[in-house]
Amino acid sequence: MTASSSDDAKTVTDAWRAETKLVHGGTMRSQWGETSEALFLTQGYVYESAEQAEARFTGESPGYQYSRFGNPTVSMLEERICLLEGAEDARATATGMAAVTAAILSCLSNGDHIIAARAMFGSCRYIVEVLCPRFGIACSIVDGTDIGAWEAAVRPNTKAFFFETPANPTLELVDIAAVSKLAKSIGAVVMVDNVFATPMLQRPLQHGADVVIYSATKHIDGQGRCLGGLVLASREHIKRYVHDFVRQTGPSMSPFNAWVLLKGLETLPIRVKAQCETAARIADHMAAIEGITGVRYCGRSDHPQAHLVKQQMTGGGQVVTFEVEGGKPAAFRFLNALKVARISNNLGDAKSLVTHPATTTHQRLSPEARAEAGISDGMVRLSVGLEAYEDLADDIARGLAAARG
């Protein structure tokens, strides 16, 4: 349930820019006229009569019944992200992985087949490669950059395509429009994990995707405070698949977390813009440093898919990946010497965060699977925060001095 019935929500117009929508969109005010969104910490709701309760449960009377599947604060978050993304409807979940699971399992059944790009977060790969087959859903893992690989993997029972773009941690891109065109020709649903790009830099629905997934834990919160996930799609898709899945299985978002994420959305454009600017400078700086190779950043002209970046993204993002010469020992020395960027497997934070994917986010993959995905023992993923560029550059120099031994 979204906040679209609110008088305040109706004041938002399509003519408003993203920054304005993220401050005012979806707001529902109580009789007290509060400035900030209200935090409704309640499990259930009371009814004026038994007849009203009956009508609420049959859907004849609009309103809330139980916060597991509908809450005013959560509704405001869902409405606001819809306005930004250009989606008709959304459902918030407790975590980003709950959103991935809900998006995939809600519309697939025993006997179906899903195709996924190989370059993806380790937990997403678990959902596709391990969990789905347990329920009789076959999967194929393909090179997401090759439309021919997607075509070759199609079966008569293929019902869904899933991919991240840019992918974690390699920043490999998938052509959303091309894959969506293929999916539509066979009646399959396209699901895009858009975490790295954020809705500020890429809107998959505009390129033909059917479902967009976010870990709101990342940029949407942006300050390391809480967990959350979001699934966005057409009103029909949410109603037919996602709503009942979330309602009955219970991966619901806490109203408190929804309130925190609403505050995060207000500053999302400012944070993403500043982080992109610094990340671009950091990527250029690192590309010229001895001891670092394989610098990859979506905003650089030497990105292997620079043409596709320009086609479907409006910015390079705030993640930079690179190789530290000397493999895992040198990469560990680099990480341990940093003072500004902190070691963490999270990203999208106001603080710069750095991690070693091979031993953290992707450690469950076999060495062969990591090699196939392009994740080496020397790879480091840097999520650029809001610190001064000069301090980050000094920090990198400190890390490199330690990496050289």
N, C-alpha and C positions, 0 to 999 in steps of 0.2 A: 504494500500500500504506500503510495507516495503522497506528498503534500499538495497535490495539484488542486485540491478543492479549497485551499486557503485563499482568502481575499488578498493577503500579502503576496502569496505566490503568483497570483494572477497579474500583479503589477509588473512582473518581469516580462520584457518584450524581446523578440528575436533581434530587434535592432540594437540592443545593448551589446557591448563588447564583452569578451570573456571575463575581464577583470571586474566589471560591474556585476555580472551574473554571479561571480564567486563571492561577492560580498552580500548581495541581496537575494539571490535565488533560493526558492523553496521555503523562505521564512514563514513560519506560522506563529503568530503572537497570541498569547492568552488574553484574558480580560484585563490583565494588569499592564499591558502595553510595554513589555520589557524590550530594551534595545538589543541585547544579546539574545541568541536563541535560548529558549528554555530547555532545561534538562529534566526530562520526565523519567525519574527513577521509579518505575512501577512495574509490577509483574502482570497485573490484570486490570480490568476496568469494570465499573458498575453500570447498571442499566436502570432506567426509570421504571420499567415494568417487565414482567415476564414476557409479555408480547414483544417488547423491544428487543429483549435478549434473543428470542426466537428469530425475529427478523434479521438481527445482526448476523446470526449464524447461517441463515439461509442466503445471505447476501442481498436481501431486499432493502435493508437499512444500512447505509454507509457508517463506518466507524470502526473503532478498535475493539478487539476481543481479548487478546492475550499477547504479551510482548515478545513471545517466541516468534510470532509471525507478523507483528505490526506494532509500531511504537512511534509517537509523534516526532521525537528527536531523530530517530533512525529515518523516518520518512523525509524529514528535511534534508538529510544528507543524500538520500536517494534522488530526490528531486533536483538538488543543486548539481550533482554530478551529471545527471541527465541533460541539464541545460548546457553544461560545458561540452559534453561529448556529442550532443545532437542525437541522443537516444530517446526512445519513447518511454522506456521504463527501466528499472534497475532493482536489484535486491542486494542488500548489504549482508555480509557474512562475518563470522568471528575472526577469520584470518584470510590471507591471500590464498593459501592452499585449500581452504574450505571453499573459496570461490571457484578455483580450478576444478575441484572435485564435483561441486554442484553443477557447474556448467557442463562438464563432460558426462557424468553419470545420469543426470536428469533427462537427457534426450537420447540415450543409447540403451539398447536392450540386448539380451542374449541372442547371439547370431549376427549382430552388427559388426562392422569393421571400422576402425579409426586409423587415419594416417597422420603421423606427426613428424615434424622436423627434428633431426637428430641433435641440433644445437639448442639445448634447453636446460633449465634448472634441474638439478638432480631429483628433487621431490616431484616435479612435473613428470619427469621420465618414469618415476616409480608408479604414478597414477596410470600412465598410458601402458607401460610395459609389464607391470606386475599386477596392479589391482584390476584393470579392465579384463585381462584374460581370466581372472578368477571368477568373473561373472559371465563368461562366455562371449566376451567382446574381443575379437581379434584385433591385433595392431600391426602396423608396419612403420618402421622408422626409416626416413629417407633424408637425403641431402636436400635441405630446404631451399637452397639457392638454385636448384636445377628443376625447372618446371617439368622437364621430361621425366625426372624421377617420380614426381607426384603423379603424372599421367600413368607411368608404368605400374605404380602400386595400386591403382584403382581396381576394385573388385565389384561384382554385382551387388554386394551387400555393404559397400562403403557408404557410411552415413555421416561422417564428420572428419574435418581437417583441423588440426591443432598446431599452433606454432607461436613462438616468441619472436618479436622483431622490434628492435635489435635483440639478439639472443644473449643470454647470460652464460659465460662472461666474455665470449669471443667477439661480441658486437657484430655478428653475422646477421644479414638481413634476408627477409623473405619478401618477394614481390606480392604484396597483398592483392592487388588488382588481378594479376595473372592467376594466382591460386584460387581466388574467389570466382573468377570466370569459369575455371575448370570445375569447381565444386557445384556451381549453379547448373552446369550442363548435365550433372548426374544426380541433382537433388540432394546434395550433401550440405551440411552446416559448417561454416567457417568460424572457428574460434581463435581469437588473437589475444595473447598475453601482451599487453601494451605497457608494462611496468617501466621499462627503461626509457621509453620515449615520453611518457606521461601524456595526458590529453592536451597539454600545451604545445607539444611538438608533432604529434601524429594522432589522427582520428581515423582508425581503421574502418569505421562504418562508411565513411566517405569514399573508401576505395573498394567497397563491395563486401566487406566482412559482415557476418550476421551477429556475432557475439563478441563483446570486448570484456576482458578480465583484468582486474587490478588487485595487486596487493597494496591496500591503502596504508599499510605499515611503512611503506617507503616514502616517496615524495609527497603524497597527499597529507600524511602527518608531518613528515619532514623534520621532526625534532626528537625522534627516538622515544616517544611517550607511550604508544599503544599499538595493538594489533588490529587489523581489519582487512576486509576484502570486499570487492564489488563485482557484480555481474550485470552487464548492460546489454540490452537487445531491444527488439520490437516488443510492443505491448502483447502481441499475440504469442510470441515465443516465451516471454516471461510467464504469462498466464498458463500456457499449455504445459511447460516443462519445469521452470525454475521455482515458481511460487510454491507449488505443492511439495516439491522436494525439500526446500528450506523449511517450510511449515511442518512437515511430518518428521524430518530427520533431525532438525534442531541446531544447525550450525549458525545460530543467530548472533548478530552483533549486539554487544552491550550498549544501552543508551548512553552511558558515560563515554565510551569510546567513540560513538557517533558524534557526540558533542565536541570532543577533542578534534576529531577529523573535520568537522565543520569549521572550526577555528583555523585548522591547517589550510583548508581550501581558500580562505580569504587571502593568504599570503603566497599561495602557490605560484602565480605568475612572476612575482618579484623574485622569489627564491630561485626558480628555474632559470630565469634570465641571467641572474648574477652567477649562478653555478656554471651555466653554459659558457659564459664569457671567460671565467677563470679556467675552466677545463680546456677550452681551446688554446689558451696561452700555455697551460701546463703541457699539453700534448705536443705543441710546437717546440717547447723548451726541451722535453725529454727526447724528442726525435733527433736532437743535435748533440746529445750527451753520449760520450764513450762509456761502454759498459751496459747500455740498454739497447735492446733491439726489438724489432717487431711491434713498435708503437702503433696502436690502433685506436682511432677516434673517429666517430661518425662525421665530424665536421671537417676532417682533413681531406685534401684532394687525393691523397695516396691510399685512402680506404679502398679496399678491393671492389666495393660496390658504391662508389661515390655517386655514380649516376642515379642509382636507386634511392640513395639518401635524399638527393635533391627532388626526386619524383614524389616521395611520400612523407618526407619529414621537413619541418620548418626550422630545425636547429640540430646541432650535433650532440646534444645531451650533456650529461655531467659525469659520465663514466669513461675512464681511460684505462686500457689494458696494455701491458708491455711485458717483455721478457728481460729478466735479469740474467746476465751472463754468469754461468757457473751453476745453473740448476737450482735444486731445492736448497742446498746449504747456503748459497749466496743469497737466494730470495729470502730465506729466514733471517740472515744477518741484516739484510736491508730492512725488513719489517721491524725487527727488534730494536733498531737504532732510531726509528722515527719518534719524534716528540710531539708534533702537531697532528698529523694523521694518526688515528688510533686503529689498532687491529680489531676488526669486527666483521662478521659475515653479513651485516645489514648494509643498506645503501640508500641513497636519496636523502640523507640526513643533512642538517645544517653543519654538522661536524664532518670533516673529511675522514673517510673510513677506508681501510685498506685490508685486503685479504688475499690468501693463497688458495685459489680455487681447487687445486688438485688435492689438498688435504682438508678442505672444509666443505664448501657448497657442493663439490662434485666428487668427494672422496669415496662415495659408495659405488661409483662407476668403476668398471674394470679398467686396468691400464690401457687395454685395447680400445675401449669405448672412449676414454679420455683422449687418446691419440687421434682417434677418428674425428672427434669434435674439435680438435685443435688446441686442447688444454695440456700444456707442457708442465714439467716440474719447475720451470723457471718463471711461469706466468704469474703476474700480479695484477689484481683488479683494484683500481683506485676510484672511489666515489668522491668526487670533489665537493667540498662543502662551501661555507660562506667566509672562510678565513681569507686573509690578504694573500694575493698571489705571491708576493715576495717571501712571506713566511713559509708557504708551501714549497717554493723553489729551494729555499735554504734547507728545508726538511728533507727534500729529495737528495740534495747534495750530501747531507749527513748520512742518509741511508746508503748511498752509493759508496761512500768512503768505507763504510763498514762492510759492504758486500765484497769489496775488493780485498778485504782481509788486511 
